[in-house]
Amino acid sequence: MAKNGAVVPILQPELRWVCQHCSCTRTTHTPLPPGSNVSELHACPGLGGIMVPLSPEGMKCKVVANLREDYIGRDLPQTNDRGQAVMSVTREREDGQDLWVLAPTAVIRL
């Protein structure tokens, strides 16, 4: 409350997130520092149900799921709805790129 008794609202910026592969959208009120690569994630039906980032509305970018091409062995990798092992997701922006690695679960026998 201001000294003269007036109420001063605290404004929280609204950030809208979108997915270019499905209709998923979200709105958050958490401010992001300049240059931050923090992103909302969702299980995208357009990319086979894997966890991919939402992008800030208006950002020009390309989101790509990178399939795993090496021998899987006994690892338990994250797979899409077609059973393909996905190793990472890349978001290519005008000013750089962001990478989310989908680490597999290792298996050991005792």
C-alpha positions in Angstrom: 0.0 0.0 0.0 1.3 3.4 -1.0 1.8 6.2 1.7 -1.3 8.0 0.6 -3.4 4.8 1.1 -3.7 3.9 -2.6 -3.3 0.3 -3.5 -0.5 -0.4 -6.0 -1.0 -3.5 -8.1 2.0 -5.8 -8.6 2.0 -6.8 -12.3 3.2 -10.2 -13.3 4.1 -10.5 -17.0 2.2 -13.1 -18.9 4.2 -15.5 -21.1 2.4 -17.6 -23.7 3.9 -20.9 -24.8 3.0 -22.7 -28.1 3.9 -26.0 -29.8 4.5 -26.0 -33.5 3.7 -29.8 -33.8 0.3 -29.9 -31.9 -2.3 -27.6 -30.5 -0.8 -27.4 -27.0 -0.6 -23.9 -25.5 0.1 -22.7 -22.0 0.3 -19.4 -20.2 2.7 -18.7 -17.3 3.3 -15.7 -15.1 6.9 -16.4 -14.1 9.3 -13.8 -15.4 12.3 -15.2 -17.3 15.7 -13.5 -17.2 16.9 -12.1 -20.6 18.7 -14.8 -22.6 17.2 -17.7 -20.6 16.6 -21.0 -22.4 14.1 -22.2 -19.8 11.0 -23.7 -21.4 7.8 -25.5 -20.6 7.8 -29.2 -21.6 4.9 -31.4 -22.7 4.2 -34.8 -24.1 3.6 -33.9 -27.7 1.2 -36.1 -29.7 2.6 -34.5 -32.9 6.0 -36.0 -32.2 5.0 -39.4 -30.9 4.3 -38.5 -27.3 7.9 -37.6 -26.3 8.7 -34.7 -24.0 9.4 -31.6 -26.1 9.7 -27.9 -25.2 7.0 -25.4 -25.8 8.4 -22.2 -27.4 7.5 -18.6 -26.4 4.7 -17.3 -28.7 6.2 -15.4 -31.6 9.7 -17.1 -31.4 10.9 -18.2 -34.9 12.2 -21.7 -34.3 12.3 -25.3 -35.4 11.8 -28.2 -32.9 13.3 -31.5 -34.0 13.3 -34.9 -32.3 16.7 -36.7 -32.9 16.4 -40.5 -33.1 19.0 -42.7 -31.5 21.1 -44.5 -34.1 23.5 -46.6 -32.1 23.1 -50.0 -30.5 20.7 -49.9 -27.7 21.6 -53.2 -25.9 20.0 -53.4 -22.5 19.4 -49.6 -22.1 15.8 -48.5 -21.6 15.6 -45.4 -23.9 12.7 -43.1 -24.2 10.7 -44.1 -27.3 8.0 -42.4 -29.4 4.7 -44.0 -30.2 6.3 -45.9 -33.1 8.8 -47.6 -30.8 11.8 -45.5 -32.1 14.4 -44.6 -29.5 14.7 -40.8 -29.2 18.0 -39.4 -27.8 17.4 -35.7 -27.8 15.2 -32.8 -28.9 16.7 -29.7 -30.5 15.2 -26.2 -30.8 16.9 -24.2 -33.5 16.4 -20.4 -33.0 17.5 -17.5 -35.1 20.2 -16.7 -32.5 21.3 -20.2 -31.5 19.9 -23.6 -30.4 18.7 -25.4 -27.3 19.1 -29.1 -26.6 17.2 -31.4 -24.3 18.8 -34.8 -23.8 16.5 -37.7 -23.1 18.9 -39.9 -21.1 18.1 -43.7 -21.1 17.8 -45.8 -18.0 20.7 -48.1 -17.6 20.2 -51.7 -16.5 22.5 -53.7 -14.3 22.3 -57.3 -13.1 23.5 -58.2 -9.7 
